[in-house]
Amino acid sequence: MSPSSPSSDHIRIADNLRRTVELTELGLALRQAVIEQRNVPGAGEGMAQVMHEIRLAKEQAWQQSQS
Protein backbone atom coordinates (compact mmCIF):
# COMPACT_ATOMS: atom_id res chain seq x y z
CA MET A 1 0.00 0.00 0.00
CA SER A 2 1.65 3.22 -1.12
CA PRO A 3 1.44 6.35 1.01
CA SER A 4 -0.92 8.95 -0.38
CA SER A 5 0.44 12.26 -1.59
CA PRO A 6 -0.37 15.49 0.24
CA SER A 7 -2.49 16.69 -2.68
CA SER A 8 -4.60 13.51 -2.69
CA ASP A 9 -5.05 13.90 1.07
CA HIS A 10 -6.27 17.46 0.54
CA ILE A 11 -8.70 16.31 -2.14
CA ARG A 12 -10.02 13.54 0.13
CA ILE A 13 -10.37 15.92 3.08
CA ALA A 14 -12.16 18.52 0.94
CA ASP A 15 -14.52 15.84 -0.38
CA ASN A 16 -15.30 14.65 3.15
CA LEU A 17 -15.97 18.21 4.30
CA ARG A 18 -18.27 18.81 1.31
CA ARG A 19 -20.22 15.66 2.15
CA THR A 20 -20.45 16.73 5.78
CA VAL A 21 -21.92 20.07 4.74
CA GLU A 22 -24.38 18.34 2.42
CA LEU A 23 -25.54 16.02 5.21
CA THR A 24 -25.91 19.00 7.53
CA GLU A 25 -28.02 20.78 4.91
CA LEU A 26 -30.20 17.69 4.53
CA GLY A 27 -30.65 17.45 8.29
CA LEU A 28 -31.58 21.12 8.53
CA ALA A 29 -34.03 20.83 5.65
CA LEU A 30 -35.69 17.88 7.38
CA ARG A 31 -35.85 19.78 10.67
CA GLN A 32 -37.34 22.83 8.95
CA ALA A 33 -39.96 20.71 7.19
CA VAL A 34 -40.97 19.04 10.46
CA ILE A 35 -41.24 22.39 12.27
CA GLU A 36 -43.30 23.88 9.45
CA GLN A 37 -45.67 20.89 9.54
CA ARG A 38 -46.18 21.35 13.27
CA ASN A 39 -47.25 24.94 12.62
CA VAL A 40 -49.91 23.97 10.06
CA PRO A 41 -53.17 23.03 11.79
CA GLY A 42 -54.92 20.01 10.33
CA ALA A 43 -52.08 19.04 7.98
CA GLY A 44 -52.96 15.41 7.30
CA GLU A 45 -50.19 14.78 4.82
CA GLY A 46 -47.37 16.00 7.05
CA MET A 47 -45.11 12.99 6.53
CA ALA A 48 -45.59 13.13 2.76
CA GLN A 49 -44.49 16.76 2.79
CA VAL A 50 -41.48 15.96 4.95
CA MET A 51 -40.45 13.16 2.59
CA HIS A 52 -40.88 15.51 -0.35
CA GLU A 53 -38.59 18.06 1.32
CA ILE A 54 -36.01 15.34 1.99
CA ARG A 55 -36.05 14.29 -1.66
CA LEU A 56 -35.69 17.89 -2.85
CA ALA A 57 -32.77 18.53 -0.50
CA LYS A 58 -31.14 15.24 -1.48
CA GLU A 59 -31.46 16.01 -5.19
CA GLN A 60 -30.05 19.48 -4.67
CA ALA A 61 -27.08 18.12 -2.70
CA TRP A 62 -26.49 15.46 -5.35
CA GLN A 63 -26.52 18.05 -8.15
CA GLN A 64 -24.07 20.24 -6.24
CA SER A 65 -21.76 17.31 -5.62
CA GLN A 66 -21.71 16.46 -9.33
CA SER A 67 -20.58 19.95 -10.34
SEVEX-253490 format. One record per atom (N, C-alpha, C): atom name; chain; residue number from 1; x, y, z. Coordinates in pm, 1 decimal, padded with zeros to 6 digits. Layout:
N
<atomo: CA, cadena: A, num: NUM, c1: X, c2: Y, c3: Z>
...
END
This chain:
67
<atomo: N, cadena: A, num: 1, c1: 00085.0, c2: -00117.9, c3: 00000.0>
<atomo: CA, cadena: A, num: 1, c1: 00000.0, c2: 00000.0, c3: 00000.0>
<atomo: C, cadena: A, num: 1, c1: 00089.2, c2: 00123.7, c3: 00000.0>
<atomo: N, cadena: A, num: 2, c1: 00079.7, c2: 00205.0, c3: -00101.1>
<atomo: CA, cadena: A, num: 2, c1: 00164.8, c2: 00322.4, c3: -00111.8>
<atomo: C, cadena: A, num: 2, c1: 00105.9, c2: 00438.5, c3: -00032.2>
<atomo: N, cadena: A, num: 3, c1: 00194.8, c2: 00518.4, c3: 00026.3>
<atomo: CA, cadena: A, num: 3, c1: 00144.0, c2: 00635.0, c3: 00100.5>
<atomo: C, cadena: A, num: 3, c1: 00082.0, c2: 00734.9, c3: 00004.1>
<atomo: N, cadena: A, num: 4, c1: -00023.2, c2: 00799.7, c3: 00048.7>
<atomo: CA, cadena: A, num: 4, c1: -00091.5, c2: 00895.4, c3: -00038.3>
<atomo: C, cadena: A, num: 4, c1: -00016.7, c2: 01027.8, c3: -00036.8>
<atomo: N, cadena: A, num: 5, c1: -00024.0, c2: 01097.5, c3: -00147.5>
<atomo: CA, cadena: A, num: 5, c1: 00044.1, c2: 01226.5, c3: -00158.9>
<atomo: C, cadena: A, num: 5, c1: -00034.7, c2: 01332.8, c3: -00083.5>
<atomo: N, cadena: A, num: 6, c1: 00034.6, c2: 01440.3, c3: -00047.0>
<atomo: CA, cadena: A, num: 6, c1: -00036.8, c2: 01548.8, c3: 00023.5>
<atomo: C, cadena: A, num: 6, c1: -00154.5, c2: 01604.8, c3: -00056.6>
<atomo: N, cadena: A, num: 7, c1: -00138.4, c2: 01612.7, c3: -00189.0>
<atomo: CA, cadena: A, num: 7, c1: -00248.7, c2: 01668.8, c3: -00267.8>
<atomo: C, cadena: A, num: 7, c1: -00368.8, c2: 01575.2, c3: -00268.5>
<atomo: N, cadena: A, num: 8, c1: -00346.3, c2: 01443.0, c3: -00273.2>
<atomo: CA, cadena: A, num: 8, c1: -00460.3, c2: 01351.0, c3: -00269.2>
<atomo: C, cadena: A, num: 8, c1: -00526.4, c2: 01353.6, c3: -00131.9>
<atomo: N, cadena: A, num: 9, c1: -00446.9, c2: 01375.4, c3: -00027.1>
<atomo: CA, cadena: A, num: 9, c1: -00505.3, c2: 01390.2, c3: 00106.6>
<atomo: C, cadena: A, num: 9, c1: -00593.8, c2: 01513.3, c3: 00113.0>
<atomo: N, cadena: A, num: 10, c1: -00547.7, c2: 01622.0, c3: 00054.4>
<atomo: CA, cadena: A, num: 10, c1: -00627.1, c2: 01745.9, c3: 00054.1>
<atomo: C, cadena: A, num: 10, c1: -00756.3, c2: 01726.7, c3: -00023.6>
<atomo: N, cadena: A, num: 11, c1: -00749.3, c2: 01656.5, c3: -00134.0>
<atomo: CA, cadena: A, num: 11, c1: -00869.6, c2: 01630.5, c3: -00214.0>
<atomo: C, cadena: A, num: 11, c1: -00967.8, c2: 01545.4, c3: -00134.1>
<atomo: N, cadena: A, num: 12, c1: -00916.4, c2: 01442.1, c3: -00067.2>
<atomo: CA, cadena: A, num: 12, c1: -01002.1, c2: 01354.2, c3: 00013.4>
<atomo: C, cadena: A, num: 12, c1: -01065.1, c2: 01430.9, c3: 00129.1>
<atomo: N, cadena: A, num: 13, c1: -00985.5, c2: 01513.5, c3: 00195.6>
<atomo: CA, cadena: A, num: 13, c1: -01036.6, c2: 01592.2, c3: 00308.5>
<atomo: C, cadena: A, num: 13, c1: -01143.6, c2: 01690.4, c3: 00260.5>
<atomo: N, cadena: A, num: 14, c1: -01117.8, c2: 01757.6, c3: 00148.6>
<atomo: CA, cadena: A, num: 14, c1: -01215.9, c2: 01852.4, c3: 00094.2>
<atomo: C, cadena: A, num: 14, c1: -01345.3, c2: 01780.8, c3: 00056.5>
<atomo: N, cadena: A, num: 15, c1: -01333.3, c2: 01661.2, c3: -00001.0>
<atomo: CA, cadena: A, num: 15, c1: -01451.8, c2: 01583.9, c3: -00038.0>
<atomo: C, cadena: A, num: 15, c1: -01532.0, c2: 01544.2, c3: 00085.6>
<atomo: N, cadena: A, num: 16, c1: -01461.5, c2: 01501.3, c3: 00190.5>
<atomo: CA, cadena: A, num: 16, c1: -01530.0, c2: 01465.1, c3: 00315.0>
<atomo: C, cadena: A, num: 16, c1: -01599.3, c2: 01585.1, c3: 00378.2>
<atomo: N, cadena: A, num: 17, c1: -01534.4, c2: 01700.0, c3: 00374.6>
<atomo: CA, cadena: A, num: 17, c1: -01597.0, c2: 01821.0, c3: 00429.6>
<atomo: C, cadena: A, num: 17, c1: -01720.4, c2: 01860.2, c3: 00349.4>
<atomo: N, cadena: A, num: 18, c1: -01711.8, c2: 01849.3, c3: 00215.3>
<atomo: CA, cadena: A, num: 18, c1: -01826.9, c2: 01881.0, c3: 00131.2>
<atomo: C, cadena: A, num: 18, c1: -01943.9, c2: 01789.8, c3: 00164.0>
<atomo: N, cadena: A, num: 19, c1: -01915.1, c2: 01661.1, c3: 00180.6>
<atomo: CA, cadena: A, num: 19, c1: -02021.8, c2: 01565.9, c3: 00214.9>
<atomo: C, cadena: A, num: 19, c1: -02080.1, c2: 01595.8, c3: 00352.2>
<atomo: N, cadena: A, num: 20, c1: -01996.9, c2: 01637.3, c3: 00444.8>
<atomo: CA, cadena: A, num: 20, c1: -02045.2, c2: 01673.3, c3: 00578.4>
<atomo: C, cadena: A, num: 20, c1: -02141.1, c2: 01791.2, c3: 00570.0>
<atomo: N, cadena: A, num: 21, c1: -02105.0, c2: 01890.3, c3: 00490.7>
<atomo: CA, cadena: A, num: 21, c1: -02191.6, c2: 02007.2, c3: 00474.0>
<atomo: C, cadena: A, num: 21, c1: -02322.8, c2: 01966.1, c3: 00409.4>
<atomo: N, cadena: A, num: 22, c1: -02316.1, c2: 01879.7, c3: 00308.4>
<atomo: CA, cadena: A, num: 22, c1: -02438.3, c2: 01834.0, c3: 00241.8>
<atomo: C, cadena: A, num: 22, c1: -02529.4, c2: 01760.7, c3: 00339.6>
<atomo: N, cadena: A, num: 23, c1: -02471.6, c2: 01673.7, c3: 00422.6>
<atomo: CA, cadena: A, num: 23, c1: -02553.8, c2: 01601.9, c3: 00520.7>
<atomo: C, cadena: A, num: 23, c1: -02613.6, c2: 01697.7, c3: 00622.6>
<atomo: N, cadena: A, num: 24, c1: -02538.1, c2: 01799.1, c3: 00660.8>
<atomo: CA, cadena: A, num: 24, c1: -02590.6, c2: 01899.8, c3: 00753.2>
<atomo: C, cadena: A, num: 24, c1: -02707.3, c2: 01974.0, c3: 00689.4>
<atomo: N, cadena: A, num: 25, c1: -02692.5, c2: 02010.4, c3: 00561.6>
<atomo: CA, cadena: A, num: 25, c1: -02801.8, c2: 02078.1, c3: 00491.1>
<atomo: C, cadena: A, num: 25, c1: -02926.0, c2: 01989.4, c3: 00484.0>
<atomo: N, cadena: A, num: 26, c1: -02905.8, c2: 01861.2, c3: 00457.4>
<atomo: CA, cadena: A, num: 26, c1: -03019.6, c2: 01769.3, c3: 00453.3>
<atomo: C, cadena: A, num: 26, c1: -03088.0, c2: 01760.6, c3: 00588.8>
<atomo: N, cadena: A, num: 27, c1: -03009.1, c2: 01751.3, c3: 00694.2>
<atomo: CA, cadena: A, num: 27, c1: -03065.0, c2: 01745.4, c3: 00828.8>
<atomo: C, cadena: A, num: 27, c1: -03143.2, c2: 01871.0, c3: 00863.3>
<atomo: N, cadena: A, num: 28, c1: -03088.7, c2: 01985.5, c3: 00825.9>
<atomo: CA, cadena: A, num: 28, c1: -03157.6, c2: 02111.8, c3: 00853.0>
<atomo: C, cadena: A, num: 28, c1: -03285.3, c2: 02125.1, c3: 00771.4>
<atomo: N, cadena: A, num: 29, c1: -03282.4, c2: 02078.6, c3: 00647.1>
<atomo: CA, cadena: A, num: 29, c1: -03403.2, c2: 02082.5, c3: 00564.5>
<atomo: C, cadena: A, num: 29, c1: -03511.5, c2: 01994.2, c3: 00624.8>
<atomo: N, cadena: A, num: 30, c1: -03472.8, c2: 01877.9, c3: 00673.5>
<atomo: CA, cadena: A, num: 30, c1: -03568.6, c2: 01788.4, c3: 00738.3>
<atomo: C, cadena: A, num: 30, c1: -03626.2, c2: 01854.1, c3: 00863.5>
<atomo: N, cadena: A, num: 31, c1: -03539.7, c2: 01912.4, c3: 00943.7>
<atomo: CA, cadena: A, num: 31, c1: -03585.4, c2: 01978.2, c3: 01067.1>
<atomo: C, cadena: A, num: 31, c1: -03680.8, c2: 02092.6, c3: 01035.1>
<atomo: N, cadena: A, num: 32, c1: -03647.0, c2: 02171.9, c3: 00933.6>
<atomo: CA, cadena: A, num: 32, c1: -03734.1, c2: 02282.8, c3: 00895.3>
<atomo: C, cadena: A, num: 32, c1: -03869.4, c2: 02232.4, c3: 00847.5>
<atomo: N, cadena: A, num: 33, c1: -03869.5, c2: 02126.0, c3: 00768.6>
<atomo: CA, cadena: A, num: 33, c1: -03995.8, c2: 02071.1, c3: 00719.2>
<atomo: C, cadena: A, num: 33, c1: -04082.5, c2: 02020.5, c3: 00834.1>
<atomo: N, cadena: A, num: 34, c1: -04021.4, c2: 01955.0, c3: 00931.2>
<atomo: CA, cadena: A, num: 34, c1: -04096.7, c2: 01904.4, c3: 01045.7>
<atomo: C, cadena: A, num: 34, c1: -04155.4, c2: 02020.0, c3: 01125.9>
<atomo: N, cadena: A, num: 35, c1: -04075.9, c2: 02122.4, c3: 01150.6>
<atomo: CA, cadena: A, num: 35, c1: -04123.7, c2: 02238.7, c3: 01226.8>
<atomo: C, cadena: A, num: 35, c1: -04237.9, c2: 02307.7, c3: 01153.2>
<atomo: N, cadena: A, num: 36, c1: -04223.8, c2: 02323.6, c3: 01021.6>
<atomo: CA, cadena: A, num: 36, c1: -04330.4, c2: 02387.6, c3: 00944.6>
<atomo: C, cadena: A, num: 36, c1: -04458.9, c2: 02306.1, c3: 00949.9>
<atomo: N, cadena: A, num: 37, c1: -04447.6, c2: 02173.7, c3: 00948.5>
<atomo: CA, cadena: A, num: 37, c1: -04566.7, c2: 02089.0, c3: 00954.2>
<atomo: C, cadena: A, num: 37, c1: -04635.8, c2: 02100.3, c3: 01089.3>
<atomo: N, cadena: A, num: 38, c1: -04558.0, c2: 02118.4, c3: 01193.2>
<atomo: CA, cadena: A, num: 38, c1: -04618.0, c2: 02134.7, c3: 01326.5>
<atomo: C, cadena: A, num: 38, c1: -04698.8, c2: 02263.6, c3: 01335.0>
<atomo: N, cadena: A, num: 39, c1: -04659.4, c2: 02363.3, c3: 01257.1>
<atomo: CA, cadena: A, num: 39, c1: -04725.2, c2: 02493.6, c3: 01262.0>
<atomo: C, cadena: A, num: 39, c1: -04847.2, c2: 02502.9, c3: 01170.9>
<atomo: N, cadena: A, num: 40, c1: -04876.5, c2: 02396.8, c3: 01096.8>
<atomo: CA, cadena: A, num: 40, c1: -04991.3, c2: 02396.7, c3: 01005.7>
<atomo: C, cadena: A, num: 40, c1: -05102.4, c2: 02313.2, c3: 01069.6>
<atomo: N, cadena: A, num: 41, c1: -05209.2, c2: 02379.0, c3: 01116.9>
<atomo: CA, cadena: A, num: 41, c1: -05317.4, c2: 02303.3, c3: 01178.8>
<atomo: C, cadena: A, num: 41, c1: -05389.8, c2: 02215.3, c3: 01077.3>
<atomo: N, cadena: A, num: 42, c1: -05415.6, c2: 02092.2, c3: 01116.1>
<atomo: CA, cadena: A, num: 42, c1: -05491.8, c2: 02000.7, c3: 01033.1>
<atomo: C, cadena: A, num: 42, c1: -05417.0, c2: 01946.9, c3: 00912.2>
<atomo: N, cadena: A, num: 43, c1: -05285.6, c2: 01954.9, c3: 00911.8>
<atomo: CA, cadena: A, num: 43, c1: -05208.2, c2: 01904.1, c3: 00797.8>
<atomo: C, cadena: A, num: 43, c1: -05204.3, c2: 01752.5, c3: 00805.2>
<atomo: N, cadena: A, num: 44, c1: -05287.6, c2: 01686.9, c3: 00727.4>
<atomo: CA, cadena: A, num: 44, c1: -05295.8, c2: 01541.5, c3: 00729.6>
<atomo: C, cadena: A, num: 44, c1: -05183.2, c2: 01472.9, c3: 00655.7>
<atomo: N, cadena: A, num: 45, c1: -05124.4, c2: 01540.8, c3: 00560.1>
<atomo: CA, cadena: A, num: 45, c1: -05019.0, c2: 01478.2, c3: 00481.5>
<atomo: C, cadena: A, num: 45, c1: -04880.5, c2: 01527.9, c3: 00524.6>
<atomo: N, cadena: A, num: 46, c1: -04862.6, c2: 01548.6, c3: 00651.7>
<atomo: CA, cadena: A, num: 46, c1: -04736.9, c2: 01600.3, c3: 00705.3>
<atomo: C, cadena: A, num: 46, c1: -04615.9, c2: 01516.8, c3: 00667.9>
<atomo: N, cadena: A, num: 47, c1: -04625.1, c2: 01384.7, c3: 00683.7>
<atomo: CA, cadena: A, num: 47, c1: -04511.0, c2: 01299.4, c3: 00653.2>
<atomo: C, cadena: A, num: 47, c1: -04480.5, c2: 01301.2, c3: 00504.1>
<atomo: N, cadena: A, num: 48, c1: -04581.8, c2: 01306.4, c3: 00420.7>
<atomo: CA, cadena: A, num: 48, c1: -04558.9, c2: 01312.9, c3: 00275.8>
<atomo: C, cadena: A, num: 48, c1: -04482.5, c2: 01440.7, c3: 00240.5>
<atomo: N, cadena: A, num: 49, c1: -04518.8, c2: 01549.4, c3: 00304.4>
<atomo: CA, cadena: A, num: 49, c1: -04449.4, c2: 01675.9, c3: 00278.8>
<atomo: C, cadena: A, num: 49, c1: -04305.4, c2: 01669.1, c3: 00327.0>
<atomo: N, cadena: A, num: 50, c1: -04284.4, c2: 01610.9, c3: 00442.4>
<atomo: CA, cadena: A, num: 50, c1: -04148.3, c2: 01596.1, c3: 00494.5>
<atomo: C, cadena: A, num: 50, c1: -04064.0, c2: 01511.1, c3: 00399.4>
<atomo: N, cadena: A, num: 51, c1: -04118.1, c2: 01401.5, c3: 00352.2>
<atomo: CA, cadena: A, num: 51, c1: -04045.2, c2: 01315.5, c3: 00259.4>
<atomo: C, cadena: A, num: 51, c1: -04015.6, c2: 01389.9, c3: 00129.0>
<atomo: N, cadena: A, num: 52, c1: -04109.0, c2: 01470.9, c3: 00085.7>
<atomo: CA, cadena: A, num: 52, c1: -04088.2, c2: 01551.3, c3: -00035.1>
<atomo: C, cadena: A, num: 52, c1: -03971.7, c2: 01647.9, c3: -00013.6>
<atomo: N, cadena: A, num: 53, c1: -03967.7, c2: 01713.0, c3: 00101.2>
<atomo: CA, cadena: A, num: 53, c1: -03859.1, c2: 01806.4, c3: 00132.0>
<atomo: C, cadena: A, num: 53, c1: -03724.4, c2: 01733.8, c3: 00138.6>
<atomo: N, cadena: A, num: 54, c1: -03723.9, c2: 01613.3, c3: 00193.0>
<atomo: CA, cadena: A, num: 54, c1: -03600.7, c2: 01534.3, c3: 00199.0>
<atomo: C, cadena: A, num: 54, c1: -03552.0, c2: 01503.7, c3: 00057.9>
<atomo: N, cadena: A, num: 55, c1: -03644.1, c2: 01460.2, c3: -00027.6>
<atomo: CA, cadena: A, num: 55, c1: -03605.4, c2: 01428.7, c3: -00165.9>
<atomo: C, cadena: A, num: 55, c1: -03551.1, c2: 01552.1, c3: -00238.2>
<atomo: N, cadena: A, num: 56, c1: -03616.4, c2: 01666.2, c3: -00220.2>
<atomo: CA, cadena: A, num: 56, c1: -03568.8, c2: 01788.6, c3: -00284.5>
<atomo: C, cadena: A, num: 56, c1: -03428.8, c2: 01826.0, c3: -00235.4>
<atomo: N, cadena: A, num: 57, c1: -03407.7, c2: 01819.6, c3: -00105.3>
<atomo: CA, cadena: A, num: 57, c1: -03276.8, c2: 01853.5, c3: -00049.8>
<atomo: C, cadena: A, num: 57, c1: -03170.6, c2: 01754.0, c3: -00096.2>
<atomo: N, cadena: A, num: 58, c1: -03207.6, c2: 01626.9, c3: -00102.6>
<atomo: CA, cadena: A, num: 58, c1: -03113.8, c2: 01524.4, c3: -00147.9>
<atomo: C, cadena: A, num: 58, c1: -03075.9, c2: 01546.7, c3: -00294.0>
<atomo: N, cadena: A, num: 59, c1: -03173.7, c2: 01575.1, c3: -00378.1>
<atomo: CA, cadena: A, num: 59, c1: -03146.3, c2: 01601.1, c3: -00519.4>
<atomo: C, cadena: A, num: 59, c1: -03058.2, c2: 01724.3, c3: -00536.2>
<atomo: N, cadena: A, num: 60, c1: -03085.5, c2: 01826.3, c3: -00457.4>
<atomo: CA, cadena: A, num: 60, c1: -03005.2, c2: 01947.7, c3: -00466.5>
<atomo: C, cadena: A, num: 60, c1: -02861.6, c2: 01920.0, c3: -00423.3>
<atomo: N, cadena: A, num: 61, c1: -02843.3, c2: 01846.1, c3: -00315.7>
<atomo: CA, cadena: A, num: 61, c1: -02708.1, c2: 01811.6, c3: -00269.5>
<atomo: C, cadena: A, num: 61, c1: -02636.3, c2: 01726.0, c3: -00372.4>
<atomo: N, cadena: A, num: 62, c1: -02709.8, c2: 01633.6, c3: -00434.8>
<atomo: CA, cadena: A, num: 62, c1: -02649.2, c2: 01545.9, c3: -00535.2>
<atomo: C, cadena: A, num: 62, c1: -02603.4, c2: 01628.1, c3: -00656.1>
<atomo: N, cadena: A, num: 63, c1: -02688.3, c2: 01721.2, c3: -00700.9>
<atomo: CA, cadena: A, num: 63, c1: -02651.5, c2: 01805.0, c3: -00815.3>
<atomo: C, cadena: A, num: 63, c1: -02529.0, c2: 01889.6, c3: -00784.3>
<atomo: N, cadena: A, num: 64, c1: -02521.3, c2: 01943.3, c3: -00663.2>
<atomo: CA, cadena: A, num: 64, c1: -02407.0, c2: 02024.3, c3: -00624.5>
<atomo: C, cadena: A, num: 64, c1: -02280.4, c2: 01939.4, c3: -00617.2>
<atomo: N, cadena: A, num: 65, c1: -02292.8, c2: 01816.4, c3: -00574.1>
<atomo: CA, cadena: A, num: 65, c1: -02175.6, c2: 01730.9, c3: -00562.5>
<atomo: C, cadena: A, num: 65, c1: -02124.5, c2: 01686.2, c3: -00698.7>
<atomo: N, cadena: A, num: 66, c1: -02211.0, c2: 01686.7, c3: -00798.9>
<atomo: CA, cadena: A, num: 66, c1: -02170.5, c2: 01646.4, c3: -00932.6>
<atomo: C, cadena: A, num: 66, c1: -02102.8, c2: 01758.6, c3: -01009.5>
<atomo: N, cadena: A, num: 67, c1: -02119.0, c2: 01881.8, c3: -00961.8>
<atomo: CA, cadena: A, num: 67, c1: -02058.5, c2: 01995.4, c3: -01033.6>
<atomo: C, cadena: A, num: 67, c1: -01921.5, c2: 02030.0, c3: -00981.0>
END
